[in-house]
Amino acid sequence: MTLFNNKRPERILGVGNALVDVMIALENDELLLRFGLPRGSMTLVNSHLSAEIFEATRPWHQQMTTGGSAANTIHTLATLGAQCGYAGKISHDELGDLFKKEFSDKGIIPHLGYNQTGTGRVMAMVSTDSERTMATYLGAAAELRSEDFTPELMKAYDCIYVEGYLVQDHTLIETILKTGHEAGLIVAIDLSSYNIVEQNRDFLSHLISRYTDIVFANEEEAQAYTGLAPEQAAEAIGKQCALAIVKTGKTGSLVRFGETLLRIDPVPTISMDTTGAGDSYSAGFLYGLSLGLSLQKCGEIASLVSSKAVETMGAKIPYPSWPELLSKIDQITKK
């Protein structure tokens, strides 16, 4: 059995919620109390409240960077050296300009639509003990529409990677996956969140069995989808698509292809923040596939990249870590 008929995902299009992460170091929790944000929670907020929080916390803004699950994966893929594009929606505002510039500077082809509701943002407020409280406003990101995804868009790519958060709009995500599948692309999806999987299990099964080649899931998402432990879950998902990857955190990951099950060891590290670890894993794995490497090597690269992502705060690997990381990846590709 050959993988995707020996087709390699050399050009990868990511699709998801285009967001900007605003990192804020709080001096105390007074602002959380003022805005009614439960400490350590993720709360969806409207545009008015998001703007209030943005202005109130401006003196403590530490960093603003692109975010969103698929956006994180594509950003990391481009840094690894892959050819990438990204489709999402933003607004003509300060955060939208930041999003477009950061992706363009990475050489990522932007397929960005515009809406007047404001660029989506995640206000990530970090308390003095490192507890993170998030206030999320989807804004323009929630305005993606089926008509944004045409066969002409797909022609420029070999693979489409979609974040599972989009499954809450059934018509949108089915159009994206179906159009990619019919255009001959390798179709990959990350299940993204166990609660979303639980709410959309039957529909996800429909999407995966009909249109999807690669499924990425963490242990909780795989269990929510199949009701099974990781190894059995990988087998069950692998019967619906060509390649099933189940990430099991500190114990590594499982890769199922046909009757073959690979166990990928984790890379030992000191974990500071797991935000974006799964997105980084997907980037590393897809990068390995784009080079035509074995599934074992793809998994090793994915494990290495995700280990670097958890060593710092935030969803992205910091610039100083990249030279050593790229050197280690080069060693994997050549062994």
C-alpha positions as CSV (number, residue, x, y, z in Angstrom):
1,M,0.0,0.0,0.0
2,T,1.4,3.4,-0.9
3,L,0.7,6.6,0.9
4,F,-1.6,9.0,-1.0
5,N,-0.5,7.2,-4.3
6,N,3.0,8.6,-3.6
7,K,1.7,12.2,-3.8
8,R,3.6,14.5,-1.5
9,P,1.9,17.6,0.2
10,E,4.6,20.0,-1.0
11,R,2.2,23.0,-1.1
12,I,-0.1,23.3,1.9
13,L,-3.2,25.5,2.4
14,G,-4.3,26.1,6.0
15,V,-7.9,27.1,6.8
16,G,-9.2,28.3,10.1
17,N,-10.1,31.1,12.5
18,A,-7.7,34.0,11.8
19,L,-7.0,35.5,15.3
20,V,-4.5,37.7,17.0
21,D,-3.2,36.6,20.4
22,V,-2.6,39.6,22.7
23,M,-0.4,38.5,25.7
24,I,-0.9,40.5,28.8
25,A,1.1,40.3,32.1
26,L,-1.3,41.3,34.9
27,E,0.0,43.0,38.0
28,N,-2.9,41.6,40.0
29,D,-6.4,40.0,39.3
30,E,-8.4,43.3,39.7
31,L,-9.1,43.4,35.9
32,L,-10.4,39.9,35.9
33,L,-12.9,40.7,38.6
34,R,-13.9,44.0,36.9
35,F,-14.8,42.2,33.7
36,G,-16.3,39.1,35.3
37,L,-13.7,36.7,33.8
38,P,-13.3,33.5,35.8
39,R,-9.7,33.0,36.6
40,G,-8.1,30.3,34.3
41,S,-11.1,30.2,32.0
42,M,-11.6,30.8,28.3
43,T,-14.6,33.0,27.8
44,L,-16.2,34.1,24.5
45,V,-16.9,37.8,24.6
46,N,-18.6,40.3,22.3
47,S,-16.9,43.1,20.4
48,H,-17.8,45.7,22.9
49,L,-16.3,43.8,25.9
50,S,-13.3,42.7,23.9
51,A,-12.6,46.4,23.0
52,E,-12.9,47.4,26.6
53,I,-10.5,44.7,27.8
54,F,-8.1,45.6,25.0
55,E,-8.0,49.3,26.0
56,A,-8.0,48.6,29.8
57,T,-5.0,46.2,29.5
58,R,-3.0,48.2,27.0
59,P,-0.3,49.3,29.5
60,W,0.4,45.6,30.2
61,H,0.5,44.3,26.6
62,Q,3.6,42.2,26.2
63,Q,3.2,40.7,22.8
64,M,0.8,40.6,19.9
65,T,1.1,37.8,17.4
66,T,-1.0,35.8,15.0
67,G,-3.1,33.0,16.4
68,G,-5.7,30.4,15.7
69,S,-5.0,26.7,15.5
70,A,-4.5,26.2,11.7
71,A,-2.7,29.6,11.6
72,N,-0.2,28.4,14.2
73,T,0.4,25.2,12.2
74,I,0.9,27.1,8.9
75,H,3.2,29.7,10.6
76,T,5.4,26.9,11.9
77,L,5.3,25.0,8.6
78,A,6.6,28.1,6.8
79,T,9.4,28.6,9.3
80,L,10.4,25.0,8.7
81,G,10.6,25.8,5.0
82,A,7.4,24.5,3.5
83,Q,5.4,26.3,0.8
84,C,2.2,27.5,2.4
85,G,-1.0,29.5,2.0
86,Y,-3.6,30.5,4.5
87,A,-7.3,31.3,4.1
88,G,-9.3,33.1,6.8
89,K,-11.1,36.4,7.4
90,I,-9.8,39.6,9.1
91,S,-10.8,43.3,9.1
92,H,-9.1,46.5,8.0
93,D,-7.8,47.4,11.4
94,E,-4.7,47.4,13.6
95,L,-4.9,43.6,14.3
96,G,-5.8,42.7,10.8
97,D,-2.8,44.6,9.4
98,L,-0.6,42.8,12.0
99,F,-2.0,39.4,10.9
100,K,-1.5,40.0,7.2
101,K,2.0,41.4,7.6
102,E,3.3,38.6,9.9
103,F,2.1,36.0,7.4
104,S,3.4,37.8,4.4
105,D,6.8,38.3,6.0
106,K,6.9,34.5,6.4
107,G,6.3,34.0,2.7
108,I,2.9,32.5,3.4
109,I,0.4,33.3,0.5
110,P,-2.5,35.1,2.1
111,H,-6.0,34.3,0.9
112,L,-7.7,36.7,3.3
113,G,-11.2,38.0,3.1
114,Y,-12.3,41.1,4.9
115,N,-15.3,41.8,7.1
116,Q,-16.2,44.9,9.1
117,T,-16.8,43.1,12.5
118,G,-13.2,43.5,13.6
119,T,-10.3,41.1,13.5
120,G,-10.7,38.2,15.9
121,R,-8.6,38.4,19.0
122,V,-7.7,36.3,22.1
123,M,-6.9,38.5,25.1
124,A,-4.6,36.2,27.1
125,M,-4.2,37.6,30.6
126,V,-1.4,36.0,32.6
127,S,-1.6,36.4,36.4
128,T,1.5,36.6,38.6
129,D,1.4,32.9,39.2
130,S,1.3,32.1,35.4
131,E,-2.4,31.2,35.4
132,R,-3.8,32.2,32.0
133,T,-7.3,33.7,31.6
134,M,-8.5,34.1,28.0
135,A,-11.2,36.4,26.6
136,T,-11.9,35.4,22.9
137,Y,-13.7,37.5,20.3
138,L,-14.0,35.7,17.0
139,G,-15.0,38.7,15.0
140,A,-14.3,38.5,11.3
141,A,-12.9,35.0,11.7
142,A,-16.5,33.7,12.2
143,E,-17.5,35.2,8.8
144,L,-15.8,32.6,6.6
145,R,-18.3,31.4,3.9
146,S,-18.6,28.4,1.7
147,E,-18.3,30.6,-1.5
148,D,-14.8,31.6,-0.3
149,F,-13.5,28.1,-1.3
150,T,-13.4,27.4,-5.0
151,P,-11.7,24.8,-7.2
152,E,-9.5,27.6,-8.5
153,L,-8.2,28.2,-5.0
154,M,-7.4,24.6,-4.5
155,K,-5.4,24.2,-7.8
156,A,-2.4,26.0,-6.3
157,Y,-2.0,23.4,-3.5
158,D,-1.3,19.7,-2.9
159,C,-2.8,19.5,0.6
160,I,-5.4,21.3,2.6
161,Y,-5.2,21.4,6.4
162,V,-8.4,22.4,8.3
163,E,-8.9,23.1,12.0
164,G,-11.8,21.2,13.6
165,Y,-13.2,24.4,15.2
166,L,-14.9,25.1,11.8
167,V,-17.1,22.0,12.2
168,Q,-19.6,24.1,14.1
169,D,-20.6,25.5,10.6
170,H,-21.5,22.2,8.9
171,T,-22.1,23.7,5.4
172,L,-18.8,25.6,5.5
173,I,-16.5,22.8,6.6
174,E,-18.1,20.2,4.3
175,T,-17.7,22.5,1.3
176,I,-14.0,23.1,2.2
177,L,-13.2,19.4,2.6
178,K,-15.3,18.3,-0.4
179,T,-13.9,20.9,-2.7
180,G,-10.4,19.9,-1.7
181,H,-11.1,16.2,-2.1
182,E,-12.6,16.7,-5.5
183,A,-9.7,18.8,-6.6
184,G,-7.3,15.9,-5.8
185,L,-5.7,17.4,-2.7
186,I,-4.6,15.5,0.3
187,V,-7.2,16.5,2.9
188,A,-6.1,16.8,6.6
189,I,-8.2,17.8,9.6
190,D,-7.3,18.3,13.3
191,L,-10.1,17.5,15.6
192,S,-9.1,20.6,17.8
193,S,-11.3,20.2,20.9
194,Y,-12.9,17.2,22.6
195,N,-16.1,19.1,23.5
196,I,-16.6,20.1,19.8
197,V,-16.0,16.4,18.8
198,E,-18.7,15.3,21.3
199,Q,-21.2,17.7,19.9
200,N,-20.5,16.8,16.3
201,R,-19.4,13.1,16.4
202,D,-21.8,11.8,13.7
203,F,-21.1,14.6,11.3
204,L,-17.4,14.3,11.8
205,S,-17.6,10.6,11.0
206,H,-19.4,11.6,7.7
207,L,-16.6,14.1,6.9
208,I,-13.7,11.8,7.7
209,S,-15.0,8.7,5.9
210,R,-16.0,10.7,2.7
211,Y,-13.4,13.4,2.2
212,T,-10.5,13.1,4.6
213,D,-7.0,11.5,4.2
214,I,-5.3,12.5,7.5
215,V,-6.8,13.0,10.9
216,F,-4.8,14.5,13.8
217,A,-6.3,14.1,17.3
218,N,-5.1,14.3,20.9
219,E,-5.9,11.5,23.3
220,E,-9.1,13.3,24.7
221,E,-10.4,14.1,21.2
222,A,-9.8,10.6,20.0
223,Q,-11.6,9.2,23.0
224,A,-14.5,11.6,22.4
225,Y,-14.7,10.5,18.8
226,T,-14.4,6.7,19.2
227,G,-15.0,6.0,22.9
228,L,-11.8,4.1,22.9
229,A,-8.3,4.1,24.4
230,P,-5.6,5.7,22.2
231,E,-4.3,2.5,20.4
232,Q,-7.8,1.3,19.6
233,A,-8.9,4.8,18.7
234,A,-6.1,5.1,16.2
235,E,-7.2,1.8,14.7
236,A,-10.8,2.9,14.5
237,I,-10.0,6.3,12.9
238,G,-7.5,4.6,10.6
239,K,-10.3,2.5,9.1
240,Q,-12.0,5.7,8.0
241,C,-9.1,7.5,6.4
242,A,-5.6,6.8,5.1
243,L,-3.6,8.1,8.1
244,A,-4.6,8.5,11.7
245,I,-2.4,10.3,14.3
246,V,-3.2,10.2,18.0
247,K,-1.1,12.5,20.2
248,T,-0.8,11.1,23.7
249,G,1.1,13.9,25.4
250,K,4.0,12.9,27.7
251,T,3.9,9.3,26.2
252,G,4.4,10.4,22.6
253,S,2.0,9.6,19.8
254,L,0.6,6.8,17.7
255,V,0.6,6.7,13.9
256,R,-1.8,4.3,12.1
257,F,-1.5,3.5,8.4
258,G,-3.3,0.4,7.1
259,E,-2.4,-2.4,9.5
260,T,0.7,-0.7,10.7
261,L,0.9,1.1,14.1
262,L,3.9,3.2,14.9
263,R,4.7,4.4,18.4
264,I,6.6,7.7,18.4
265,D,8.6,8.5,21.5
266,P,8.3,11.9,23.1
267,V,11.3,14.2,23.3
268,P,12.1,14.9,26.9
269,T,11.7,18.6,27.8
270,I,10.7,20.9,30.6
271,S,7.2,22.0,29.8
272,M,6.3,25.7,30.5
273,D,3.1,26.0,28.5
274,T,1.3,23.4,26.3
275,T,-0.5,26.1,24.2
276,G,0.1,25.3,20.5
277,A,1.9,22.0,21.1
278,G,-0.6,20.1,19.0
279,D,-0.5,22.7,16.2
280,S,3.3,22.4,16.2
281,Y,3.1,18.6,16.1
282,S,0.9,18.8,13.0
283,A,3.4,21.2,11.4
284,G,6.3,18.9,12.0
285,F,4.5,15.9,10.7
286,L,3.2,17.6,7.5
287,Y,6.7,19.0,6.9
288,G,8.1,15.5,7.0
289,L,5.5,14.3,4.5
290,S,6.3,17.2,2.2
291,L,9.8,15.9,2.1
292,G,8.7,12.4,1.3
293,L,10.1,11.0,4.5
294,S,9.0,7.8,6.2
295,L,6.1,7.9,8.7
296,Q,8.6,7.1,11.5
297,K,10.7,10.2,10.6
298,C,7.7,12.3,10.2
299,G,6.6,11.4,13.7
300,E,10.1,12.1,15.1
301,I,10.2,15.5,13.6
302,A,6.7,16.2,14.8
303,S,7.6,15.1,18.4
304,L,10.7,17.3,18.3
305,V,8.9,20.4,17.0
306,S,6.1,20.0,19.6
307,S,8.7,19.6,22.4
308,K,10.2,23.0,21.5
309,A,6.7,24.6,21.5
310,V,6.1,23.8,25.2
311,E,9.4,25.2,26.4
312,T,8.1,28.8,26.3
313,M,5.0,30.8,26.9
314,G,2.7,31.2,23.9
315,A,1.9,29.1,20.9
316,K,5.0,29.8,18.8
317,I,8.6,28.6,19.0
318,P,10.8,31.7,19.8
319,Y,13.4,32.7,17.2
320,P,16.5,31.8,19.2
321,S,15.4,28.2,19.4
322,W,15.1,27.7,15.6
323,P,18.8,27.2,14.6
324,E,19.3,24.2,16.9
325,L,15.8,22.9,16.0
326,L,16.5,23.0,12.3
327,S,19.9,21.3,12.8
328,K,18.2,18.4,14.7
329,I,15.6,18.1,12.0
330,D,18.3,17.9,9.4
331,Q,19.9,15.1,11.3
332,I,16.6,13.2,11.3
333,T,16.1,13.6,7.6
334,K,19.6,12.3,6.8
335,K,19.7,9.3,9.1
